[in-house]
């Protein structure tokens, strides 16, 4: 079936460190791929998305590239801040748009 | 644009009682989705509407669950005869239309605790 597997957490980094959160997918067809973020006490917010192969989504210094050959959509940021501490979810949709999420990766950034 | 709102934000009930949650999507959004999220997991799809029509239901949605969107605006999710396993966060999302890759905008959720 259609599913997303993302890097297990929690992940703890020091401020200004490089961040990678791995995400791979299994899908019949050509999914659209998303990263959502959930800050403490808040709802899910779209961080970035990509709708076709080789597209790069970017926002707030975060980037992810849709890699069809490796069925991946890894999230990266060059220099994390304390304010990036949150839970990050990778997700996909297909034609009917019901969204399939990974289990989430909790990131803690220490000053 | 006030975003997706959900009511109530928290609900505590006893096993066997019925509960109803409400979701108000972003105005002019045609699609409305319901998801369930348990602790430490990502949200799981339950059902979605295109205007007032319920187009898909997950196998997770047992017969005790029913959702409506009578006028194509707000939606309600009712759980009858609640069980402890129903304890979770219930999330609502909306999107503008059915185009592939549409962004879904999520509400803050209703946290249900069944005692």
Interface residues (C-beta under 8 A of the other chain):
Chain A: X4 X32 X34 X36 X42 X43 X44 X45 X46 X49 X51 X89 X91 X93 X94 X95 X96 X97 X98 X99 X100 X101 X102 X103 X104
Chain B: X4 X31 X33 X35 X40 X41 X42 X43 X44 X45 X48 X55 X56 X58 X91 X93 X95 X98 X100 X101 X102 X103 X104 X105 X106 X107 X108 X109
